[in-house]
Amino acid sequence: MTDTPAVRMVQCVVLKKEAPGLERPVYPGELGARIWKNVSKEGWQRWVAHQTMLINEYRLVPIEPKARKFLEAEMEKFLFSDGAAKPEGYVAPP
């Protein structure tokens, strides 16, 4: 018999429904605790895709403190507000 761990469910603030939660914390501190409790795997993946687009469009270097601060602010908007805006003139790839 295989011991399969129970899937942790969360009321996802991104998807606006109950969904499987993250397997482990993905961000440190108080913001990380909020993400762990309120964001699903799928919601987090949506943020990762949005973050990648921001890094590419704005040509950010994620190790630079200014870029990290910008991305953290955008992450909080994306996950816990009405979403983060896309860069002006952004056209999604086909």
C-alpha positions as CSV (number, residue, x, y, z in Angstrom):
1,M,0.0,0.0,0.0
2,T,1.4,3.4,-1.0
3,D,1.2,6.4,1.4
4,T,0.1,9.3,-0.7
5,P,-0.1,12.6,1.1
6,A,-3.4,14.4,1.1
7,V,-3.6,17.3,-1.3
8,R,-3.8,20.6,0.6
9,M,-6.7,22.7,-0.7
10,V,-6.9,26.5,-0.4
11,Q,-9.5,29.1,-1.3
12,C,-7.4,30.7,-4.1
13,V,-7.5,34.5,-4.3
14,V,-6.4,34.3,-8.0
15,L,-8.8,31.7,-9.3
16,K,-11.6,32.8,-6.9
17,K,-12.3,29.1,-6.1
18,E,-11.0,26.2,-4.0
19,A,-8.0,24.5,-5.6
20,P,-4.9,22.5,-4.7
21,G,-2.5,24.5,-2.7
22,L,1.3,24.9,-3.1
23,E,3.4,21.9,-2.0
24,R,5.8,24.2,-0.1
25,P,6.2,27.9,0.7
26,V,7.5,29.7,-2.4
27,Y,8.4,33.1,-1.0
28,P,9.9,34.3,2.4
29,G,8.4,36.4,5.1
30,E,4.8,37.7,5.8
31,L,4.0,37.9,2.0
32,G,5.2,34.3,1.6
33,A,2.9,33.2,4.4
34,R,-0.1,35.0,2.7
35,I,0.8,33.3,-0.6
36,W,1.1,29.8,1.1
37,K,-2.4,30.2,2.7
38,N,-4.3,31.9,-0.1
39,V,-2.8,31.0,-3.5
40,S,-3.2,27.7,-5.4
41,K,-0.6,26.0,-7.6
42,E,-2.4,27.2,-10.7
43,G,-2.7,30.7,-9.3
44,W,1.1,30.7,-8.6
45,Q,1.9,29.5,-12.1
46,R,-0.2,32.3,-13.5
47,W,1.9,34.8,-11.5
48,V,5.2,33.1,-12.7
49,A,4.1,33.5,-16.3
50,H,3.1,37.2,-15.7
51,Q,6.5,37.8,-13.9
52,T,8.4,36.3,-16.8
53,M,6.5,38.6,-19.2
54,L,7.4,41.6,-17.0
55,I,11.1,40.6,-16.8
56,N,11.2,40.2,-20.6
57,E,9.2,43.3,-21.5
58,Y,11.0,45.6,-19.1
59,R,14.4,43.8,-19.5
60,L,14.7,43.5,-15.7
61,V,17.7,41.8,-14.0
62,P,16.0,40.0,-11.1
63,I,19.1,40.1,-8.9
64,E,19.1,43.9,-8.9
65,P,17.4,45.4,-5.8
66,K,15.3,47.9,-7.8
67,A,14.0,45.1,-10.0
68,R,13.3,42.8,-7.0
69,K,11.3,45.6,-5.3
70,F,9.3,46.2,-8.5
71,L,8.6,42.5,-9.0
72,E,7.5,42.1,-5.3
73,A,5.1,45.0,-5.6
74,E,3.7,43.6,-8.9
75,M,3.4,40.1,-7.3
76,E,1.3,41.5,-4.4
77,K,-0.9,43.4,-6.9
78,F,-1.3,40.4,-9.1
79,L,-2.1,38.0,-6.3
80,F,-4.0,40.1,-3.8
81,S,-5.5,43.0,-5.7
82,D,-7.4,43.3,-9.0
83,G,-4.3,42.1,-10.9
84,A,-1.3,43.8,-12.2
85,A,-1.3,45.7,-15.5
86,K,0.6,44.6,-18.5
87,P,3.2,47.0,-19.9
88,E,1.9,49.6,-22.3
89,G,1.8,48.4,-25.8
90,Y,2.3,44.7,-24.8
91,V,0.9,42.2,-27.4
92,A,0.6,38.6,-26.2
93,P,2.4,36.1,-28.5
94,P,0.0,34.1,-30.8
